[in-house]
Amino acid sequence: MMNFNDIIEKLKDVVSETKIGGKVFDKDVAQALNIPQATFATMKKRNSIPYAEILEFCALKKISVNWLFFDQAIDMLKAETDKFFQVRYFSDIRASAGGGAEVFDENYETITIDEKVMHNMVGMGNTELEAIHVDGESMEPTLHDGSIVFVDRNQTNINKDGIFIAATTAGLFIKRIRQRADGMIELISDNKTYSPEVLAPDEVSIVGKVVGNIESL
């Protein structure tokens, strides 16, 4: 896998295709990734790769993640599909850790991710996953505002511990979920300054379980 400098040089080649005249600098890449220049400089010094921002950039530009990180061409991906996983990335969807948010629709990008990267993020379980953003701070310190979370729609049993995506009449939420003895459903935040929300069972539909995440650096 490439280091920070190698990846940035490849991103400069991509950015140069749309920049009119002149050399492409680190500041141009930082701008393309929507990262403040000072923050970007610190990341470079620490060799801290901004995975979340790069994934969003690749989805927007329709760039192969594996080409960027592993220098693997598209024909190589086709020849070894068993080594790669397709993730549906809903770049416009925010699962709210605070207030309501949108529901899933069909507006998504498909991201190809190497099995080693996937297993590092989500473990060895099901890899038919979807990726969306966290909006809000009520799940901190576990999940931060702007994080990308990977959702397994096959896991909807709230009797098992974990964090779930729930569709409600108020929108899409990302919470710990518990069914009380009286049948009511509690949506619980990790940030203790937020009180649990209580809904009737017919007001909640479990979309899936969060099985991994990438922090927005």
TORDREN-473799 format. One record per residue: x, y, z of N, C-alpha, C in turn. Coordinates in steps of 0.1 Angstrom, whole numbers, plus 5000, padded with zeros to 4 digits. Example, Ala and Ser with C-alpha at 12.3 -4.5 7.8 and 13.67 -1.06 7.14 Angstrom:
BEGIN
   nx   ny   nz  cax  cay  caz   cx   cy   cz
 5132 4943 5078 5123 4955 5078 5132 4967 5078
 5128 4978 5071 5137 4989 5071 5129 5000 5079
END
This chain:
BEGIN
   nx   ny   nz  cax  cay  caz   cx   cy   cz
 5008 4988 5000 5000 5000 5000 5009 5012 5000
 5005 5023 4993 5013 5035 4991 5012 5043 5004
 5023 5052 5006 5022 5061 5017 5016 5074 5013
 5015 5083 5022 5008 5096 5020 5013 5103 5007
 5026 5105 5006 5032 5112 4995 5029 5106 4982
 5030 5092 4981 5027 5085 4968 5012 5088 4964
 5003 5087 4974 4989 5089 4971 4987 5104 4966
 4993 5113 4973 4991 5127 4969 4996 5130 4955
 5007 5124 4952 5012 5126 4938 5003 5121 4928
 4996 5110 4930 4986 5105 4921 4974 5114 4920
 4970 5119 4932 4959 5128 4932 4962 5141 4925
 4974 5145 4925 4978 5157 4918 4976 5155 4903
 4979 5143 4898 4977 5140 4884 4962 5141 4880
 4954 5137 4889 4939 5138 4887 4935 5152 4887
 4939 5160 4897 4935 5174 4898 4940 5182 4886
 4952 5178 4881 4958 5186 4870 4950 5185 4857
 4941 5175 4856 4933 5173 4844 4922 5184 4843
 4919 5189 4855 4908 5200 4855 4913 5214 4858
 4926 5214 4862 4932 5228 4865 4938 5234 4852
 4934 5246 4850 4939 5253 4838 4952 5260 4841
 4963 5255 4834 4976 5261 4835 4982 5260 4849
 4996 5260 4850 5003 5260 4862 5004 5246 4868
 5014 5245 4878 5017 5233 4885 5006 5231 4896
 5004 5218 4899 4995 5214 4910 5003 5213 4922
 4998 5219 4933 5005 5219 4946 4997 5212 4956
 5003 5209 4968 4996 5203 4979 4983 5210 4982
 4984 5223 4982 4972 5231 4985 4960 5229 4976
 4963 5225 4963 4953 5222 4953 4946 5209 4957
 4954 5199 4961 4949 5186 4965 4940 5188 4978
 4946 5196 4987 4938 5198 5000 4924 5205 4997
 4924 5214 4987 4912 5220 4983 4902 5210 4977
 4908 5202 4968 4900 5191 4962 4893 5182 4971
 4900 5179 4982 4896 5170 4993 4888 5177 5004
 4886 5190 5002 4879 5198 5012 4885 5197 5026
 4899 5198 5026 4906 5197 5039 4913 5211 5040
 4913 5217 5052 4920 5230 5054 4935 5227 5051
 4942 5237 5045 4956 5235 5041 4965 5232 5053
 4963 5239 5065 4971 5236 5076 4969 5222 5081
 4956 5217 5081 4953 5203 5085 4960 5193 5076
 4959 5196 5063 4965 5188 5053 4980 5187 5055
 4987 5198 5058 5001 5198 5060 5005 5189 5072
 4997 5190 5083 4999 5181 5095 4997 5167 5091
 4987 5163 5083 4985 5149 5079 4997 5144 5072
 5002 5153 5063 5014 5149 5054 5026 5146 5063
 5028 5155 5073 5039 5153 5082 5038 5140 5090
 5026 5136 5094 5024 5124 5102 5021 5112 5093
 5021 5114 5080 5018 5103 5071 5004 5097 5075
 4995 5106 5078 4981 5102 5082 4972 5104 5070
 4968 5093 5064 4960 5094 5051 4946 5097 5054
 4940 5107 5048 4926 5111 5050 4916 5102 5042
 4914 5090 5047 4907 5080 5039 4893 5084 5036
 4886 5090 5045 4872 5094 5043 4871 5104 5032
 4879 5114 5032 4879 5125 5022 4883 5119 5008
 4893 5110 5008 4897 5104 4995 4886 5095 4990
 4879 5087 4998 4869 5079 4993 4858 5087 4986
 4854 5098 4993 4844 5107 4987 4849 5113 4974
 4862 5117 4973 4867 5123 4961 4867 5112 4950
 4871 5100 4953 4871 5089 4943 4857 5087 4938
 4847 5087 4947 4833 5084 4942 4829 5095 4933
 4832 5108 4937 4828 5119 4929 4835 5119 4915
 4847 5116 4914 4855 5116 4902 4854 5102 4895
 4847 5092 4901 4846 5079 4895 4860 5073 4893
 4868 5074 4903 4882 5068 4903 4883 5055 4911
 4890 5045 4906 4891 5033 4913 4900 5035 4925
 4894 5031 4937 4902 5032 4949 4914 5023 4949
 4913 5012 4943 4924 5002 4942 4935 5007 4933
 4932 5015 4922 4942 5021 4914 4950 5031 4923
 4942 5039 4931 4949 5049 4939 4958 5044 4949
 4953 5034 4957 4960 5029 4968 4970 5018 4965
 4967 5010 4955 4975 4998 4952 4980 4997 4938
 4977 5008 4930 4982 5009 4916 4977 4997 4908
 4965 4993 4910 4959 4981 4903 4950 4986 4892
 4952 4982 4880 4944 4986 4869 4930 4980 4869
 4921 4986 4861 4907 4980 4861 4907 4966 4856
 4915 4963 4846 4915 4949 4840 4920 4939 4851
 4929 4943 4860 4933 4935 4870 4922 4932 4880
 4914 4942 4883 4902 4941 4892 4892 4931 4886
 4890 4931 4873 4881 4922 4867 4886 4908 4867
 4899 4906 4866 4905 4893 4866 4905 4886 4880
 4904 4895 4890 4905 4889 4904 4894 4895 4912
 4882 4893 4907 4871 4899 4914 4868 4893 4928
 4873 4881 4930 4871 4875 4944 4879 4882 4954
 4889 4890 4950 4897 4897 4960 4892 4911 4963
 4881 4915 4957 4876 4928 4959 4862 4928 4963
 4857 4939 4969 4843 4940 4973 4837 4953 4968
 4825 4952 4965 4817 4964 4960 4809 4970 4972
 4811 4982 4975 4803 4989 4985 4795 5000 4979
 4782 5000 4982 4773 5011 4977 4775 5023 4986
 4780 5033 4981 4784 5045 4989 4773 5056 4986
 4765 5059 4996 4755 5070 4995 4761 5083 5000
 4768 5090 4991 4776 5102 4995 4767 5113 5000
 4754 5113 4996 4745 5124 5000 4737 5121 5012
 4738 5109 5017 4729 5105 5028 4737 5107 5041
 4730 5112 5051 4735 5114 5064 4726 5107 5075
 4732 5097 5082 4725 5091 5093 4727 5099 5105
 4716 5105 5109 4718 5115 5120 4720 5109 5133
 4731 5115 5140 4733 5111 5154 4726 5121 5163
 4719 5131 5157 4712 5141 5165 4698 5142 5160
 4695 5151 5151 4681 5152 5145 4679 5142 5134
 4667 5144 5127 4664 5135 5117 4672 5137 5104
 4672 5127 5095 4680 5128 5083 4672 5121 5072
 4678 5121 5060 4671 5115 5048 4671 5100 5049
 4662 5094 5041 4662 5080 5040 4670 5075 5028
 4674 5062 5027 4681 5057 5016 4673 5059 5003
 4680 5062 4993 4674 5061 4979 4683 5054 4970
 4681 5056 4957 4689 5049 4947 4701 5057 4942
 4703 5068 4948 4714 5077 4943 4727 5074 4951
 4735 5064 4945 4747 5060 4952 4758 5058 4941
 4770 5057 4947 4782 5054 4939 4787 5040 4943
 4793 5032 4934 4798 5019 4938 4813 5021 4940
 4818 5017 4951 4832 5018 4954 4838 5004 4955
 4849 5001 4948 4856 4989 4948 4867 4989 4959
 4867 4980 4969 4877 4981 4980 4884 4967 4981
 4897 4968 4982 4905 4956 4984 4901 4948 4997
 4901 4935 4997 4896 4927 5008 4904 4930 5021
 4917 4933 5019 4925 4936 5031 4921 4949 5038
 4918 4959 5029 4913 4971 5035 4900 4969 5041
 4891 4962 5035 4877 4959 5040 4878 4952 5053
 4886 4941 5054 4887 4934 5066 4893 4942 5078
 4902 4951 5074 4908 4959 5085 4897 4969 5090
 4888 4973 5082 4877 4982 5087 4866 4975 5093
 4861 4964 5088 4849 4958 5093 4850 4943 5097
 4862 4938 5097 4864 4924 5101 4861 4914 5090
 4858 4902 5094 4857 4891 5084 4843 4887 5081
 4833 4895 5085 4819 4892 5083 4814 4895 5069
 4801 4897 5068 4795 4900 5055 4801 4912 5049
 4804 4912 5036 4810 4923 5029 4800 4929 5019
 4788 4926 5019 4778 4932 5011 4772 4944 5018
 4780 4955 5018 4778 4966 5027 4774 4979 5020
 4769 4988 5027 4766 5002 5022 4773 5011 5031
 4777 5023 5026 4784 5033 5033 4777 5046 5033
 4775 5052 5045 4769 5065 5046 4777 5074 5056
 4773 5086 5057 4779 5095 5067 4772 5096 5080
 4779 5100 5091 4773 5103 5103 4772 5118 5104
 4760 5123 5108 4757 5137 5110 4754 5140 5124
 4762 5148 5131 4759 5151 5145 4769 5145 5154
 4768 5149 5167 4778 5144 5177 4773 5136 5188
 4760 5131 5187 4754 5124 5198 4760 5110 5200
 4767 5105 5190 4773 5092 5192 4788 5093 5195
 4793 5105 5198 4807 5106 5203 4808 5101 5217
 4819 5095 5221 4832 5094 5213 4833 5082 5203
 4823 5074 5203 4824 5062 5194 4824 5066 5179
 4815 5074 5175 4815 5079 5161 4814 5094 5161
 4822 5100 5152 4823 5114 5152 4815 5120 5140
 4812 5132 5141 4805 5139 5130 4813 5139 5118
 4807 5134 5107 4815 5133 5094 4821 5120 5091
 4821 5111 5101 4826 5097 5099 4818 5090 5088
 4825 5081 5081 4818 5072 5072 4816 5058 5079
 4803 5054 5079 4801 5041 5085 4796 5031 5075
 4800 5018 5077 4796 5007 5069 4785 4999 5075
 4774 4997 5067 4762 4992 5073 4759 4978 5066
 4756 4968 5075 4752 4955 5070 4737 4954 5072
 4730 4954 5061 4715 4953 5061 4710 4940 5066
 4718 4930 5065 4714 4916 5069 4713 4915 5085
 4719 4924 5092 4719 4924 5106 4709 4934 5112
 4697 4929 5116 4687 4938 5121 4682 4934 5135
 4688 4924 5141 4684 4920 5154 4689 4929 5165
 4681 4937 5170 4685 4947 5180 4687 4941 5194
 4684 4928 5196 4687 4922 5208 4702 4919 5210
 4709 4920 5199 4724 4919 5199 4730 4933 5201
 4740 4934 5209 4747 4947 5211 4752 4952 5199
 4752 4966 5198 4758 4972 5186 4751 4985 5183
 4756 4991 5172 4750 5004 5168 4742 5001 5155
 4730 5007 5154 4722 5004 5142 4717 5017 5135
 4714 5015 5123 4707 5026 5115 4692 5023 5116
 4685 5033 5120 4670 5031 5121 4663 5042 5113
 4653 5038 5106 4645 5047 5098 4632 5050 5107
 4629 5062 5109 4618 5066 5118 4610 5077 5110
 4599 5080 5116 4590 5091 5110 4598 5104 5110
 4608 5106 5118 4615 5118 5119 4628 5118 5110
 4631 5106 5104 4642 5105 5095 4651 5093 5098
 4664 5094 5094 4673 5083 5096 4682 5086 5108
 4683 5076 5117 4691 5078 5129 4702 5067 5130
 4713 5070 5137 4723 5060 5140 4724 5060 5155
 4720 5049 5162 4719 5049 5176 4722 5034 5181
 4724 5033 5194 4722 5020 5200 4707 5019 5203
 4702 5007 5201 4687 5005 5201 4684 4994 5211
 4674 4996 5219 4669 4986 5229 4654 4986 5229
 4649 4974 5230 4634 4973 5232 4631 4970 5246
 4623 4979 5252 4619 4978 5266 4609 4967 5269
 4607 4964 5282 4598 4954 5286 4584 4957 5281
 4580 4970 5280 4567 4974 5276 4565 4975 5261
 4576 4970 5254 4575 4970 5239 4580 4982 5232
 4582 4993 5239 4586 5006 5233 4601 5005 5229
 4605 5012 5219 4619 5012 5214 4627 5024 5219
 4638 5022 5225 4647 5033 5229 4659 5035 5219
 4661 5047 5215 4672 5051 5207 4682 5058 5216
 4694 5052 5218 4703 5056 5229 4716 5061 5223
 4720 5073 5227 4732 5080 5223 4744 5076 5232
 4756 5075 5226 4768 5073 5234 4772 5086 5241
 4769 5097 5236 4771 5110 5242 4761 5112 5253
 4765 5111 5265 4755 5111 5276 4748 5124 5278
 4752 5135 5271 4744 5147 5272 4731 5147 5264
 4729 5136 5257 4717 5134 5249 4709 5123 5256
 4696 5126 5258 4687 5117 5265 4682 5106 5255
 4679 5094 5259 4673 5084 5250 4660 5089 5244
 4657 5085 5232 4644 5088 5226 4636 5075 5226
 4623 5077 5229 4614 5065 5230 4604 5066 5219
 4603 5055 5211 4593 5054 5200 4585 5041 5201
 4573 5041 5195 4565 5029 5194 4572 5020 5184
 4570 5007 5185 4576 4998 5175 4572 5000 5161
 4560 5005 5158 4556 5007 5144 4561 5020 5139
 4569 5028 5147 4575 5040 5143 4590 5038 5139
 4595 5026 5141 4609 5023 5139 4611 5012 5129
 4620 5013 5119 4623 5002 5111 4639 5001 5111
 4644 4990 5114 4658 4988 5115 4664 4986 5101
 4673 4995 5097 4679 4994 5083 4690 4984 5083
 4698 4984 5094 4710 4975 5094 4719 4979 5106
 4729 4971 5107 4739 4973 5118 4752 4979 5113
 4757 4988 5121 4770 4994 5117 4781 4984 5121
 4789 4980 5111 4800 4970 5113 4814 4976 5112
 4815 4988 5108 4828 4995 5107 4827 5009 5104
 4838 5016 5105 4837 5031 5102 4851 5036 5098
 4851 5047 5091 4863 5055 5089 4861 5069 5094
 4871 5073 5103 4869 5086 5108 4873 5097 5098
 4866 5108 5098 4869 5119 5090 4880 5127 5097
 4892 5127 5091 4904 5132 5098 4905 5147 5097
END
